[in-house]
Amino acid sequence: MTNKEIIALLPYSEPFLFVDSLESVTKDGAKGDYTFKTDSFFYEGHFKDNPVTPGVILSECMAQIGLVCLGIYLSAPITSEIKIAFTTMHADYYLPVFPGERVTVISEKMYFRFGKLKCKVRMTNNKGEVVAIGEMSGMMKTL
């Protein structure tokens, strides 16, 4: 399965798709990028006169690249629809992400068994500085 095929299988679309590209996806983890669009809906009012990407959106970006893309890869071959449920997450945030900023997400699989995937996930900015580090898990089921 190619990286473009994995992205095409994601159950998200604009304006809630936070994956521009996947650099790599292996049985051990995933790495991809996203650039936050300056006109994204969530910047209006967050914060007034100083837009910053909400932490929940950073978490979603980390989950889409680091957890869901990896889960799709590990669930291959997918012959029909895949159902995904986000189950747990813990993250520490270190730096803000501003409109127009590009981030890279790198995940490392902790385990994948009985359809449950748990990963360590790290987000960095375009300077290579750590934005957030966490662990997240979800359930994958192919129909």
Summary of the structure (lengths in Angstrom):
residues: 143
radius of gyration: 14.7
end to end distance: 17.9
largest distance: 47.7
contacts: 445
relative contact order: 0.22
helix: 22%
strand: 42%
